[in-house]
Structure formats: structure tokens, C-alpha cells
């Protein structure tokens, strides 16, 4: 990506500065303790709500609790679990998984808080099409404080950030992964995959939230079940290594991960940073996205839907992400040996653009035009890996006799030296996970993971389109929605035109979308989270006392704000 790659690195360094990470962890700890460990009630009480024990068809909203959870999970349980976990391990090593767990647990409290806030301030003027989310929280809460213009401004800032995140992580990351894995296994040009995805997604999103809810409630359980079934087969073949993999995850989180094979190493902070980014991207805690779909749930109890939402990070990160991580780690695909051994080490030469290598001919079997590859080299100190190792990338180009790897010049003040014994195929994101499946049963990743990738990506893109739509509605009303949906589908195609090649570039692209929306949403949580805590504590108090049901009406918003409910 050249200069664009450098720009993405700089932006990510700002958005994901260490103090930003600490503030996110601090937010999770704050609401975990403030709520009295709401994770407990999410796991205990949440399943009963989802089962329909508290459903009332006369409550405002358009979809039931299960459909709201399924629609939200269709955005979170997706390629973040297949491709995002692979990305975390490829860059940060096994230790990144530990930090994903930490954010998963803390994210349960954050998600409960932001969804309860959204339910308190949602717009139900049209009961069949309610609107909610951080922008409505900011606008209505600040309007109540006699700052309507400030509320509108804060809401618009959040919506712009949401649309950026929708375009990158919710859309382009998904489409790119599908195109990459489909080309890797079947040789289908990436742009064709983009066109097909755009047609499928477009057909669903034109039907609105009810069609999205029905689609998600049908497809999410099926796709998760199929993925888990195939994954259990892989884990069964490596069952003896699972305890050691858990130990490796914990050990690597506290000590720098040593380089091995395709993995070039990772410092503790880098593992922490990567694990947090991927966990937040996957379970969306603190992004303010899923409150938009939960706001459509039929209920008159704000905290009840917040408790349902608290289950999302547990299902997404603690269960499904860990499942994928164990598959990748136990098969050893993350630190595999070179795919193409060197017969003779090539020599570096220095140019104005940096150090480069001569083009290297490779066997054409399984390669396609533009496929990415890398070698491991030693050069200047790498603060991310806690050593002096780097990846030098290249791309496959068709020649008259087969394929050649053309290398991207590497910038360094000192002459690099080749450390790896050969060339690695650059399995980025979901493709790395698929290769882990293939290592146990050839063809399993080719079919099961590819199909799961398609289904996960489609469901995620559909849900995120709805999130972005809510931002558009808040800013400009219903009129721009159709133009937004058309533009959203066009972005799917653009994402498959091949401008992203490496795992680092992919991480930087989605990191921008996630980072921008966190900057916009976390302050809203800080400002109005106390209202969610009042609502939640009142709900738990009434639940413990048995005061639930039609004879026990919940307090009004005015009563909650005046602290009359406690």
C-alpha cells in the first residue's frame, strides 16, 4: 500500500495510544464494580429473558429479545471470530488471546451500560420502527439539561464516526476476507465475489429491521452450529495439546512471545494492544453499535435489554473467539515452517526506495496473480516484536513460465539479513483459520470455513448496514437512506479490488474504524452511564423482591433521572 500504509500506521498510533487502551479497560472496571458484577446477572437472568419469560406483545418495539440478540450477534459473531482471532495471533502471538478474554469479561459490563442507556432514550414515535443509540442518548439527555444544540452536535459526531466504522470494519473488512479466502481456494477473482456479496446484502437490507431480525434469527444459530461442529472435529484431533495451549496463552500474555517460524514475535504491550483491538472489534463493547439494534426490542424495561446485551461479549469473545484460537494454536499453523524452502539464499541490494531482493520464481501450483508472500528478515530493532525481526512482503506475478515473487522494498538504515529458511504464503485473516482446519482434514477449511466466512460476513454486513443507517437517519432523516444503502453495497465491491495485501495493513484499516467510534462513544458512556446504573440497580432490586410482571410497572424516565426509584 506504500504511502497509504504509512498514513494508516500514524493514524492508528494516535487512535490506539496506550492511554486510550487504559481508558477502555478503566471504563470496563468502573462499570463492573459499580454494577456489582453485572456479569453474574447477565449469565443467570439473561437466558430466561431470551427464552421469552418476560415478553409482552403490548410493549413498544419491533422485535423480541431473542431476535434483538441474534441480530446483534450476527454483527459480532462473524469474521472477527474467524479472521480477527487469526489476525491477533499472527501479529501478537498467543498472549493476545488472554487480553481478548479480559476485554470480553469487562465488555459485558460496558455493553450492559450502553444498551440500557439507549433503551432509556430511544425514539419510539413509530412503534414499528424505533430508533436508538448513543446519538439519541446524547441529544435527548443534553436537551433535558437545556443544551439541545450541544446534544445535537455530539450526536452527529458519533454518527459520523459510526458511518466510518461501518464502512471499514463492518463492511470492507468482511468483504475483503470473503474475497481473499474464495480466491485462495477457488481462484475466483476478488471483484466477482464483491459483486455477488453486494447483490445478496442489498436484497436483505432493503427489507428493514424486521427482515434483518428474521434473517439473523434463522441464519446465526445455523452458521454458529456448523462452525462449532467442524471446529470440534479439529480440536478432537489435537485434544492432548489443549491444556498446553491454555498455559501458552497465559504465559505469553505475561512474557514476550518468542519468535517461531512464521511468527516473528511480540512484546507484552503489543500483545495487549492487538488483543484489545481485536476483542473490541469482535464483540463491539464500547462502540455503541449494538445498542441501535437492541433499541428495537419489545420491552418497557431498559435494564432488561441491557442484561440481554451483556451476554454478547461472553458468547462472542469468551466462547467463539477462544474456540478459534485453540484451533489455530493447536494445529501450529500460526508458527508453521516456510511453505517454499530456499534452495539458495538471495542477496539484498540497496535502491533509493530501500533494500530489495531479486524476483524469485515459485511453483505455480496454488498461486494466483497478486497473492501475498513474505520472508522473515533481521534488521533494526522492532519495538512491537521485542526483537529485530520483520516481515518483508511481496506479491506473486504471472510470468511466461509460472509465477515470480516481486518484493516490496524494505526501509532500514542497516542491511537486512534473511532469517527464515524460505518463503511463507501470507495467509491473512480467515484464510489462516481455514488452513488450520485443512491441516487436520484436507479440504475441511476449503469448504466449511469458506462457507462459514460467507455466512458470517453477510450477516455482519447486513447488521452493520442497519447501524450506519441509524446514523444517517439521525443526521438527515429518512430521505438519504436509499442513497446510503446503494453506497454501502458499492463499498463492498471496492473492498474486493485488492488494495489491502498484508495482515498489518488489514489491522490498520479496521483499527481506524474501531478507534474513531470508540473516541466518540466512550465519553457519552462516561457522561450518562450513571443513569443506566440507576435503572439497572432498580431492576435487580425489583427482580430479587419478586416485583416483576404486569402488576409491577417500572419507574418512568423522569423518576430514574430524579433518583426517585432507589
N, C-alpha and C positions, 0 to 999 in steps of 0.2 A: 504493500500500500504506500510505501515511500513516505513522502512528506505528510500525508494524511495520517499514517500510523504514528508519526511523532507528535502530531497535534492531539490525537486521541490519548496518547500516554500522558501528556501535560494536563489535559482536562481531567483525566481520571485521578491524577496525583492530587488535584485540588478537591475533587468531589469525595475521594476516599482517603483523605488525610487521617492520620492516626487519631486525632482528636474527634473527628467525625465518627469513627468507629466506637470510640469510648462513649460518646454521647448516646449512640444507639443502644449499646449494652446497658448504660445507665438508665435509659428510658425503660428497658425491659425489667431491670431490677427494681426500679421505683414502683411500677405498677404490679409487679409480682408481690412485693411486700405490702403495698397499700391495699391491695385486694385480699390480702390474707391467703395468698397462694391460690388464686382462682383456677390454676391448672387442675386442682383437685376436683372442683365442681364441674369443670368442662368435661372431664373424663367420667365423672359419676353421673351427673344430671343431664349432660348433653345428649347421650344416646336415647333417653326417654323422650326428649323434645323432638328429636329427629324421627322417632317411631310414630309420632303423631299424638302422643298422650295429651298434649295441651293445645292441639289445633282447634280453632274456632272459625268456621267459614264466614262469620259475620265480621271478623277483624279486618281492618284495612290492609291492602296489599294485593299482589297478583299471583304469587306462587307460594307453595307451602315451605316449611322449614327444610325438608329433605331436598326439594328442588333448588332452594337457595344454596344449600351446602354443596350439592352436586355441581351447580353452575359455577360456584366459586372454586371448587376443587378442579373443575375442568380447565381453569386458568392456572392453578398452582401445580396439580399433579400432571405433569407433562414433560416437555423436553428439559425442564430444569432438573428433573429427576433422572432422565436418561443421559442427556448431553451435558447438563450443568454439573452433575456429580463427576462425570468423566473429566470435564474441564478443570474442576477443583483439584482432583487427584493428579492430573497431568502437570499442573502448574505448582500446586502447593504440597503435593505428596499426601500420604495417609493422614497426617496431622490435621489437614484441612477439614476432614470429616468430623473430628472431635469438635471443632469450633462451629460446624454446622449444627451439631447436637445442641450446643449451648444456645445458639440463636433460636433453634426450634423450640426449646423449653421457654425461653424468655419471650419468644414471639407469640406464644399462646396468650400471655397477659396483654401484650400490645394489641393483638388482633381483637381480643375481647373489648378492650377500651375503645378502639377506634370505631368498631361496629356499633357498640352501644351509643356512642356519640352520634353516629349517623342516624340511628333509629330515633333518637330524641328530636332531631331537627329535620327529618325527611319531609319532603313535599308530597302530600297525598291529595292534592287538589283533584287529580284524576286518579281515583282508587284503582283503576285497572292498569295504570302506568305510572307508579310512584317514582320519584327521583330522590336520591340521597347521596351522601358522600362528604368528604372534608370541605368541599366548596360551599355546600349548604350549611354545614356547621359554622364555618367562619362567617358567612354572610348573615345568617339569622341570629347567631349569638352576639355578634358585634352590633347588629341592628338593635337588638334588645338593650345593648349598652349605649345606645344613641350615637353609634359610629357606623351608620349604614354605608357610607362611601368607602370607608376603610374595609369593611366586611366584603363589599363587592370586589374591591381591589385584590384582597388576599385570596378570595375565591377564584378570581380569574388567573392569578399567578399559579395557583395549584392546578387549574385546568390546563394551562399551557404546559406545565411540567408533566401532567398526566398524558397529554397527547404526544409529547416527545417520548415518554416511556412506552406508550402504546406502539408507536411507530418502530421503535428499536427492539426492546425485549419482548413485547407482546406480539409482534408481527414478524419483523425481519429476521430475528434470531431463529424463530420457529421455521420459517420458510427456508432459510439457508441450510439448516440442519437436514431437513427433508430432502432438499435438492442434493446435498453433499452425499448422503448415505445412498440415495437412489442412483446417483451417478457411479458411486464407488462399486456398487454391486451389480447394477444392470446396464451401466453405460448410457443411461437416458440423459440427454443434455439438460443442464440445470434449468434453462429457461422454460422448457416444456413442463417440467414439474411445477414451476411457478404459475404457469397459465392454468394448469389443472387445479392447483390449490385455490387460485383466485376464483375460479368458477364455483367450486364446492362451497367455499366460505361465503361468497356472495349470495348463493342460494339460501343459506340459512339466516344470515344477518338481516336480510330484507323482511323477515317474519317477525322481528321484535323480540322482546324479552320472553314472552310465553313460548315461542318456538325454540328459543335458545334454552329455556329451562327444561322443556320436554326432551330436546336433543341431548342435553347434558345428563339428565336423569337416566336416559337409556344407554348412552354410549360410555359414560365414565365407569360404571361398575364393570361393564364387559371388558373394556380395554385394560383396566387395572387387574382384573382376574386373569386375563390371558398373559399379561406380562409377568405377574407373580408366579403363575403356573410354570412358565418356561424358565423363570429365574430359579425356582426351587429345584428344577432338574439340574441346572448348572451347579448350584450350591451342594446338591447331594453328591455330585462327583468330586467335590473338594471339601466335604464336610469336616474332615480331620484338620483342615487348616483354619477353620473359622475362629476358634478360640485365640489362635496366634494372631489373626488379623485384628481382632478387637484389641489385643495387647499392643500391636503395632500402631494402631490408631492413637491410643492414649500416649504411648511412648513418644511418637513423632510429634504430638501436639506440644510436648514439653521440652523436646530437644530438636535441634536442626535435623531435618531428614537428609540422610546421606545419599549422594548420587548413586544411581544404579541403572545401567542400560539406557533406555530411552528417557528416564527421569534424571534431570540434571541437578536435582537437589532443591532444598527450600529452607529458608530461615524460619524460626518460630513466628516472628511477626508476619512474614509473608503468608505462611500457612493460615494464621489467624485472619489476615486480611482477605485472602481468597475464600476461605471457608465462610466468613461472614457475608461476603458479596454474593456467593452462590446460594447460601441459605436464604438470604433476604430476597434474592431474585426468585428463588423457587417457591417459598411459602408466602411471599408478599407482605409479611408483617411490617407495619410501619409505612407502607407505600400508599395506603388509602384507597387501594383499588377495589378489593373485595367488599368494603362497605357499600359500594354502589349497587352491587347485585343483592346483597343482604337487605338493603333498604326496600326491596320489592317483596319481602316476605310478609305473609299474612299473620300479623300479631299486633297486640296492643301493649306488649311488654318489651321495652327497648333492651333490657338486660338479657332477656331470654334469647334473643337472636345473637347477642354478643357472646353468650355462653356457647351457642352452636358454632359460632365462628372460631372460638378458642380451640376447637378440635382440628382446625385446618392445619396449623403448623405441626401438630403431632402426627397426623396421618401423612402429611407431605414429607416432612423432614426426618422425623424420628423413625418412621416405618419405611416409606418407599425409598427415600434417599439412602438410608442405611443398607437396604436390600441391594440397591445398585452398587454401592461402594464395596460391599462384601464380594459381589460377583467380580468386579474389576480387580480387586486386590488379591482374591484367592486364586484367580487364573494367571496372575502375573503379567497380564498384558500391558500394565502401566509402566513396567520397567523391563520390558522384553529386550531380547538381543536384536542386533541390526537385521532388517529384512533383506538387505542386499550386502553381503560381506565385500570388503575391499580386496581386490587381487593385488593392488599396489596403491600406496598412499599418494594422492595427488599433491602437487605443490602450490602454495599460495603465491600470488603476485599482487603487488600494490598498484592501484589505479587512483585517479582523482576522486572516485566515488567510494573507495575503501578497498579492503582486501577481498580478493576473489579467487575462484578456482576454475580450472578449465571445465568445459562441459563434459559430463560423464555419461556414457552410453549405458542403458539398462535394458534388461529383458522386457519386451513389450507386453508380456502376459499380465493381465490385470491392471494395466496402466491406461489412463485416458488423458487427453490433452488438458493441460492445466493442473493436473494432480500435484499436490504439495508433498515435498520431502524435506528432510533435514539431516544434518550431521551434528555431532557434539564436538565443540572446539574449546580450547583453553585460551584465555586472553586476559583482559583486565578484570579486576575484582567485580563480582556481580552481587550487589547487596541483597537481591531477592533470594538468591540461592545459597548465600553464606559460603561461596567458593568462587573460583574464577572460571566456571563453566558457562557456556552459552550455546544456543541453538543457531546454526547458520542454515537458512532456508533456501529452497529452490523450487522450481516448478518443471513438470515434465512437458517436453515439446516434441511433436511428431517430426521424425526425420525420414529419409528415404529407406533406411534400414531398420527403423524401430522407434525408440524414444531416447531422448537425452535430457539430463537434468541441467537446467540453466540456473546458476546460483545468483542470489541477491547479494551484492557486495556488503561486507561486514565492516563497520566502522570501529576502529580501535587504534590507539597510539602505538601499540606494540603488535608485532607479528603474531597472528594466532597459530596454534598448532592443533592438528586433528587428534581428538581423544578417542572417539568411537571407532570401532573396528569395521564400520560400514555405514550404509545409508538406511535411514528409517523412513518408512512411509508415514506421512503426517496424518494420523488418524485423529481428527478433531471432533470433539463433542460426541454426538450419538454414535458415530462410526467406531470410536474406541470401545464403547459398550458393546456394540454388535460383534466386534472382533473377540471380546471376552466370551460371548456366547458361542461363537464359532470354534473357539479353542477347545471346547468340550465336545460339541457335536457339530461337525462341519455343516454349514447351511442353516443352522438354527438362528444365528444372528441375521443372516441374509433374509430370512423370511419373517420370523417372529418380531425381531427388533425393528426391522424396516416397516412392517405393518403397524406396530405399536407407535413408531415415530410418526407415521402419517396420522393416525388417530389422535395421538396426544397433541400434535401440532395443530390439527384442525380445530379440536375442541378449545385449545388455548387461544388461538387467533380469534375464534368466534366470541369467547368471553371478553377478551381484551378489546375487541371492536366495540362491544357494548360499553365498556369503561370509558373509552375515548369519546363515544357518542354522548355520554352523560356530561362530559366536559364541554362538548360542542353546544349542547342544549343550554347549559348554564350561561355560556358566553353569548350565543346568538339565537337561542330559541330553536324551534323545530325546522325552520326553513333550510339551514345549511346541512342538515343531517344526511340527505341523499348524496350531496356532493362529497361529504366526508366519507361515506361508505364506499363510493366509487374510488376515491383517492386511496383508501385503505387497501382495496383489492389491487390497485396498481402498484402499491408499495411491495406487495407480496412478490410480484414479478420482478421488480427492481432488485429485491434482495437476492434473487437467484441468478444474477448476471455476473457473479464471480469477483466482486471487489474485495471480499474477505478471503484470506488464504490460510492463516495460521491461528493456533489456539490463542495466542496472545492478542492478536487483532480482534478476534471474536470476543474475548473477555473485555476488551476496551470498549467495543461498540455497545454491548449490553450494559456495561458498567456505567456509561454515561446516562442511559435512560433510567436506570435504577437510582443512581446518585442524585439526579436532578429532582426526581419526585420525592425522595427522602428529605431533601433540603426544604421542599415546600410543605410536606405533611407533618414532619416531626414537631415544628413549632406550634401547629394547630393542636396537636395532641397535648403538648405542654400547657397551652392556654386553657383548654376546655376539658381536659381529662378528669378534673375533679368532679364535673357533673356526671360523667359516666360512672365514676366510683360511687357517687351517692345513689344513683339508680341501681347499680349492681348490689350494693350492700343492703339496700331496702328490699330488693328482690330475694336475696338469700335469707334475710330475716323473716320475710313472709313465707318463704319456702319451708324453712325449719319449723315455723309455727303452724304449718298446715293451712295457711291462708291463701290458697290458690284456687282459681276457678271463677265462674260467673258471679258468685256471691261476694267475691273479694276483688273489687276493682282496683287497678293500680293507681298510684298518685299521678296527678297531672304534671305537665312540664313546669307549670308555674310553681307547684308545690315542691318539686325537686329543686328548682333553682333557688327557692326561698328557704331550702333546708327544712321544710315542714314535715317531710316524710320520715325523718330519722328521729 
